[in-house]
Amino acid sequence: MKIPIVNEQDEIIKIVDMNDRQKSDICRVSALWITNEKDEVLLARRSLSKKRSPGCWGSAVAGTLEEGETYESNVIKEAGEEIGLYNLKPKLEHKVRSSTTHEYFCQWFSATIDGDYKFKKQDSEVEKI
């Protein structure tokens, strides 16, 4: 998978294979907070087989942008792949610059859904919803 590497202004400076990314390379990530009409938040536990943060709880959807994707197109794709949420109309929220186990910009989105929605998790990405 090819991913964009960006500078401190979130401008693409090169495209690399994800496996060749250096610790200092800054990538792009999109993430989605999902709530229902009762303001309950949907959390997801990362698959135990994930390379980064296996088994950790977090936002229901998140993913590294691939070459040619926008933050919004990535979060829509990831929502379908990871939890079976389609026809998503995400609301743009804030963008943050983070330094944890790797360097990245994270563009946050939010969405409110019907509390009766039946999610279908992708086992390779999500351990539990």
C-alpha positions, 0 to 999 in steps of 0.5 A: 500500500502506498501512502502520502508522507507530508510536512508539518503543514500537511502538504504531501512531500512524497509517496512511500510504501507503507512498509518503508515508512520511517519513524520520523515520516508524517502520515495522514489518518482519518478517524470517526466518532459515532454517536446515536440519538442518546449521545452514546459513543460507539467504541471499537477494540482493535484486532489483536493481530494489528501491528500498532496498538493491538487490542486497544479501544478507540474510535469506531473507525480510523485508517491511514490514507492511501495515495490519492485519497482525501481525509473524507474519502478515506473515513467513508471507505474505512467505515464500510470496511471496518464496521459495515457502515455505508452511505456515511455523511461524516461531519468535519471536525478538528484536525490534530498533529500527533506524535505517538508510536509514529508521526501523523495528522489525524482529521476527525469526523463525527456522525450520528446514527440510528441506535438500531443499526446492525454493524458488521465488523471486519475481524482483521481490523476490529476485535469487538464493537 
